[in-house]
């Protein structure tokens, strides 16, 4: 799961106009989620909050790789099913898997939802069940990490061809947050703010015709902010190495694993991506985190509407040119 503390400022009740703020606090995907809608239509706003609550609940069960849920074929079920067995799954889960899988080739394999076996090995060490650091041999023997071992057969039907274990932790929150934002805009509730944990924020129009201000915490001093991103109709997504980690022999081992090495990547302390799509932001923040700064800048250079901030290992800050639009 990706981590960076995001401070949302200037989120207060409207004064001097008809709009009011309607808020719902949720907890799904092991994450505190806050949804704020600014509207003069109380019933519409409250109905929308209930709908979004159910949306997160449904995807939480579908993406769960640790627990079974009655009547739900979820990631845990898929991971435990027999090889070469065809099964029809919920269309929503099929589309999320299909979306995620499509980025494997686009990112040269850096975005890989089939790393579950390797992630499980690292979790044993990070959670204290094992001591030390896993060996390369242990990681290689953990099971398949090839996304090609998952076949999408159409009509919401899938089949595993190898002993892969799927993990949607790098995409699920942003994916559902994007759907929630699209839903609100589709019913005319354009003034909203959604914070999905500490890694994904999506905002619509500002309730005062101003700009939202999203503060990014300094990875080297988490009591301070190092930058503020300003904007409307954007998503701000961060992948960072400094929050979820364990330490052994003076070395920190975080949770963002490079699919090419099976070890944590240490190119940057954090990477933040600004785009209009929270799901894409999740994909890109992970991908850029696993690249060098120069590789990352080149990778997104031709992507319209995508900007990024790198907080480098030595504390240096690198921004794409278009970040000036969000200052």
C-alpha positions as CSV (number, residue, x, y, z in Angstrom):
1,X,0.0,0.0,0.0
2,X,1.3,3.3,-1.0
3,X,1.9,6.2,1.8
4,X,2.4,9.9,2.0
5,X,0.6,12.2,4.4
6,X,-1.6,14.7,2.6
7,X,-2.9,17.8,4.4
8,X,-6.0,19.3,2.9
9,X,-6.5,22.9,3.7
10,X,-9.3,25.4,3.3
11,X,-12.2,22.9,3.6
12,X,-14.8,24.7,5.5
13,X,-18.5,25.4,5.3
14,X,-19.5,28.0,2.7
15,X,-20.5,31.4,4.1
16,X,-22.7,33.8,2.3
17,X,-24.1,31.4,-0.2
18,X,-26.6,28.6,-0.4
19,X,-24.2,25.7,-0.7
20,X,-23.6,23.5,2.4
21,X,-21.0,20.8,3.0
22,X,-22.1,17.2,3.4
23,X,-19.5,14.8,4.7
24,X,-19.1,11.1,5.2
25,X,-16.2,9.3,6.8
26,X,-15.5,5.8,5.6
27,X,-13.0,3.0,6.4
28,X,-12.3,0.6,3.5
29,X,-9.2,-1.1,2.1
30,X,-7.5,-0.5,5.5
31,X,-7.8,3.2,4.8
32,X,-9.7,6.1,6.3
33,X,-11.6,7.8,3.5
34,X,-13.3,11.2,3.7
35,X,-15.9,12.4,1.1
36,X,-17.1,16.0,1.1
37,X,-19.8,17.3,-1.2
38,X,-20.8,21.0,-1.5
39,X,-24.4,21.4,-2.7
40,X,-27.6,23.3,-2.1
41,X,-29.5,20.0,-2.6
42,X,-29.4,18.2,0.7
43,X,-31.2,15.0,-0.4
44,X,-29.1,14.7,-3.6
45,X,-25.9,15.1,-1.7
46,X,-26.8,12.6,1.1
47,X,-28.0,10.1,-1.5
48,X,-24.7,10.5,-3.3
49,X,-22.7,9.9,-0.1
50,X,-24.6,6.7,0.6
51,X,-24.0,5.5,-3.0
52,X,-20.3,6.2,-2.7
53,X,-20.2,4.4,0.6
54,X,-21.7,1.3,-1.0
55,X,-19.3,1.7,-3.9
56,X,-16.2,1.6,-1.7
57,X,-17.7,-1.3,0.3
58,X,-18.3,-3.4,-2.8
59,X,-14.8,-2.8,-4.2
60,X,-13.3,-3.4,-0.8
61,X,-14.7,-6.9,-0.8
62,X,-13.9,-7.5,-4.4
63,X,-10.2,-6.5,-4.1
64,X,-9.7,-8.2,-0.8
65,X,-6.9,-10.8,-1.0
66,X,-7.0,-11.8,2.7
67,X,-10.6,-12.5,3.6
68,X,-13.5,-14.3,2.0
69,X,-16.9,-12.7,1.8
70,X,-20.2,-14.6,1.4
71,X,-21.3,-14.7,-2.2
72,X,-18.3,-12.8,-3.5
73,X,-15.7,-14.1,-5.9
74,X,-12.8,-11.8,-4.9
75,X,-9.1,-11.6,-5.3
76,X,-8.6,-14.1,-2.4
77,X,-10.8,-16.6,-4.2
78,X,-9.0,-16.1,-7.5
79,X,-5.6,-16.5,-5.9
80,X,-6.7,-19.8,-4.3
81,X,-8.5,-21.3,-7.4
82,X,-7.1,-24.1,-9.4
83,X,-4.9,-23.6,-12.4
84,X,-6.6,-23.9,-15.8
85,X,-10.0,-23.4,-14.2
86,X,-12.3,-20.9,-15.9
87,X,-14.5,-18.8,-13.7
88,X,-16.8,-15.8,-14.3
89,X,-16.3,-12.9,-11.9
90,X,-18.1,-9.7,-11.1
91,X,-17.8,-7.3,-14.1
92,X,-16.5,-4.5,-11.8
93,X,-13.6,-6.7,-10.7
94,X,-13.0,-7.9,-14.2
95,X,-12.7,-4.4,-15.5
96,X,-10.3,-3.3,-12.7
97,X,-8.1,-6.3,-13.4
98,X,-8.2,-5.6,-17.1
99,X,-7.4,-1.9,-16.6
100,X,-4.5,-2.8,-14.3
101,X,-3.1,-5.5,-16.5
102,X,-3.1,-3.2,-19.5
103,X,-0.4,-1.1,-17.8
104,X,2.1,-4.0,-17.5
105,X,3.3,-3.6,-21.1
106,X,3.0,0.2,-21.1
107,X,5.3,0.5,-18.1
108,X,7.8,-2.2,-19.2
109,X,6.6,-4.5,-16.5
110,X,7.1,-2.0,-13.6
111,X,3.4,-1.9,-12.8
112,X,2.6,-5.6,-12.0
113,X,-0.5,-6.7,-10.1
114,X,0.9,-10.3,-10.1
115,X,3.5,-9.7,-7.4
116,X,1.4,-11.1,-4.6
117,X,3.7,-14.1,-3.9
118,X,6.7,-11.8,-3.5
119,X,4.8,-9.3,-1.4
120,X,3.7,-12.0,1.0
121,X,7.3,-13.0,1.6
122,X,8.3,-9.4,2.4
123,X,5.2,-9.1,4.6
124,X,6.5,-11.9,6.8
125,X,9.6,-10.0,7.5
126,X,8.1,-6.6,7.8
127,X,5.4,-7.9,10.3
128,X,8.1,-9.6,12.4
129,X,7.1,-13.2,11.7
130,X,10.6,-13.7,10.3
131,X,13.9,-12.0,11.1
132,X,16.3,-10.4,8.6
133,X,15.9,-9.9,4.9
134,X,14.6,-12.5,2.4
135,X,17.1,-14.0,0.0
136,X,16.8,-13.7,-3.7
137,X,16.4,-17.5,-3.8
138,X,13.5,-17.3,-1.4
139,X,11.8,-14.6,-3.4
140,X,12.3,-16.5,-6.7
141,X,10.8,-19.6,-5.2
142,X,7.7,-17.9,-3.8
143,X,5.7,-18.5,-7.0
144,X,4.9,-17.0,-10.4
145,X,4.9,-13.2,-10.8
146,X,4.1,-13.4,-14.5
147,X,0.9,-11.5,-15.4
148,X,0.8,-13.7,-18.5
149,X,-0.3,-16.5,-16.2
150,X,-3.7,-14.7,-15.9
151,X,-5.9,-15.0,-19.0
152,X,-8.8,-12.6,-19.5
153,X,-11.2,-14.6,-21.7
154,X,-13.9,-12.0,-22.2
155,X,-17.5,-12.0,-20.9
156,X,-16.0,-11.4,-17.4
157,X,-14.3,-14.8,-17.4
158,X,-10.8,-15.4,-16.3
159,X,-8.4,-18.4,-16.0
160,X,-5.1,-18.8,-14.2
161,X,-2.3,-20.6,-16.1
162,X,0.2,-20.5,-13.3
163,X,0.4,-20.2,-9.5
164,X,0.2,-16.4,-9.5
165,X,-1.1,-14.3,-6.6
166,X,-2.8,-11.0,-7.5
167,X,-2.5,-7.9,-5.4
168,X,-4.5,-4.8,-6.3
169,X,-3.1,-2.7,-3.4
170,X,-1.3,-0.4,-5.8
171,X,-4.4,0.5,-7.7
172,X,-7.7,-0.2,-5.8
173,X,-8.1,3.0,-3.8
174,X,-7.3,5.3,-6.7
175,X,-9.4,3.3,-9.1
176,X,-12.5,3.5,-6.8
177,X,-11.8,7.2,-6.0
178,X,-11.8,8.0,-9.7
179,X,-15.1,6.2,-10.1
180,X,-16.6,8.1,-7.2
181,X,-15.5,11.4,-8.7
182,X,-16.9,10.5,-12.1
183,X,-20.2,9.5,-10.5
184,X,-20.5,12.8,-8.7
185,X,-19.8,14.8,-11.8
186,X,-22.2,12.6,-13.8
187,X,-25.1,13.7,-11.5
188,X,-24.1,17.3,-11.4
189,X,-22.4,17.4,-8.1
190,X,-19.2,19.1,-9.3
191,X,-18.0,20.6,-6.0
192,X,-16.4,17.8,-4.0
193,X,-13.3,16.6,-2.3
194,X,-12.3,12.9,-1.8
195,X,-9.3,11.8,0.3
196,X,-8.6,8.1,0.1
197,X,-6.1,7.5,2.8
198,X,-2.8,9.3,2.7
199,X,-2.0,8.6,-0.9
200,X,-4.9,9.6,-3.1
201,X,-6.8,12.8,-3.3
202,X,-9.4,13.8,-5.9
203,X,-11.0,17.3,-6.1
204,X,-13.7,18.8,-8.3
205,X,-14.6,22.5,-8.4
206,X,-13.8,24.6,-5.4
207,X,-16.8,25.6,-3.3
208,X,-15.7,29.3,-3.3
209,X,-14.5,29.5,-6.9
210,X,-11.0,29.3,-5.5
211,X,-8.5,26.5,-5.7
212,X,-8.0,23.6,-3.3
213,X,-4.7,23.5,-1.5
214,X,-3.1,20.1,-0.9
215,X,0.0,20.0,1.3
216,X,2.7,17.4,0.8
217,X,4.6,16.2,3.9
218,X,8.3,16.3,4.0
219,X,9.6,12.7,4.0
220,X,12.6,13.7,6.0
221,X,10.6,15.7,8.6
222,X,7.0,14.5,8.7
223,X,6.0,17.3,11.0
224,X,6.4,19.8,8.1
225,X,5.1,20.3,4.6
226,X,7.6,20.8,1.8
227,X,5.2,21.9,-0.9
228,X,1.6,22.8,-1.6
229,X,-0.3,21.8,-4.8
230,X,-3.1,24.1,-5.8
231,X,-5.8,23.2,-8.3
232,X,-9.3,22.1,-9.2
233,X,-10.5,19.0,-11.1
234,X,-7.3,17.2,-10.4
235,X,-6.0,14.1,-8.6
236,X,-2.9,14.1,-6.4
237,X,-1.4,10.7,-5.8
238,X,1.8,9.9,-3.9
239,X,4.0,6.8,-3.6
240,X,6.5,7.0,-0.7
241,X,9.1,4.8,0.9
242,X,9.4,6.3,4.3
243,X,6.1,5.3,6.0
244,X,5.6,1.5,5.6
245,X,8.9,-0.1,6.2
246,X,11.0,-2.1,8.6
247,X,14.6,-1.7,9.6
248,X,17.3,-4.4,9.8
249,X,21.0,-3.8,10.5
250,X,20.5,-0.1,10.0
251,X,18.9,-0.5,6.5
252,X,15.2,0.4,5.8
253,X,13.2,-2.0,3.6
254,X,10.0,-0.4,2.4
255,X,6.9,-1.9,0.7
256,X,7.2,-0.8,-2.9
257,X,8.8,-3.7,-4.7
258,X,10.6,-3.6,-8.0
259,X,9.3,-6.4,-10.2
260,X,12.7,-6.8,-11.9
261,X,14.7,-7.3,-8.7
262,X,12.0,-8.4,-6.1
263,X,13.6,-5.8,-3.7
264,X,12.5,-2.4,-2.7
265,X,13.5,0.4,-5.0
266,X,15.5,3.4,-3.7
267,X,15.5,6.0,-6.4
268,X,13.4,8.5,-4.5
269,X,11.8,9.0,-1.1
270,X,8.5,10.0,-2.7
271,X,6.9,10.7,-6.0
272,X,3.7,12.7,-6.4
273,X,1.7,12.7,-9.6
274,X,-0.9,15.3,-10.6
275,X,-3.4,14.3,-13.3
276,X,-7.1,14.4,-13.8
277,X,-7.5,10.6,-13.2
278,X,-6.9,9.1,-9.8
279,X,-6.6,5.6,-11.2
280,X,-3.9,6.7,-13.6
281,X,-2.3,8.6,-10.9
282,X,-1.9,5.4,-8.8
283,X,-0.3,3.6,-11.7
284,X,2.1,6.4,-12.6
285,X,3.2,7.2,-9.0
286,X,4.2,3.6,-8.5
287,X,5.9,3.4,-11.9
288,X,7.8,6.6,-11.5
289,X,8.9,5.7,-8.0
290,X,10.6,2.6,-9.5
291,X,12.4,4.6,-12.2
292,X,15.3,7.1,-11.8
293,X,14.2,10.7,-12.0
294,X,15.6,11.1,-15.5
295,X,13.8,8.0,-16.7
296,X,10.6,9.1,-15.1
297,X,10.7,12.6,-16.6
298,X,11.3,11.1,-20.0
299,X,8.5,8.5,-19.5
300,X,5.8,11.1,-18.9
301,X,7.2,13.8,-21.1
302,X,4.6,13.1,-23.9
303,X,1.7,12.5,-21.5
304,X,-0.8,15.4,-21.7
305,X,-2.1,16.6,-18.4
306,X,0.4,14.7,-16.3
307,X,2.9,16.4,-13.9
308,X,5.1,15.0,-11.2
309,X,7.3,15.9,-8.2
310,X,10.2,13.8,-7.1
311,X,11.5,14.0,-3.5
312,X,15.0,12.6,-4.0
313,X,17.1,10.5,-1.6
314,X,19.3,13.5,-0.8
315,X,16.4,15.8,-0.1
316,X,16.5,17.5,-3.5
317,X,13.2,18.3,-5.2
318,X,12.6,17.9,-8.9
319,X,9.5,19.1,-10.7
320,X,8.2,18.8,-14.2
321,X,7.9,22.1,-16.0
322,X,4.1,22.1,-15.9
323,X,4.0,22.1,-12.1
324,X,4.1,25.9,-12.3
325,X,0.4,25.6,-13.2
326,X,-0.3,24.2,-9.7
327,X,1.6,26.8,-7.6
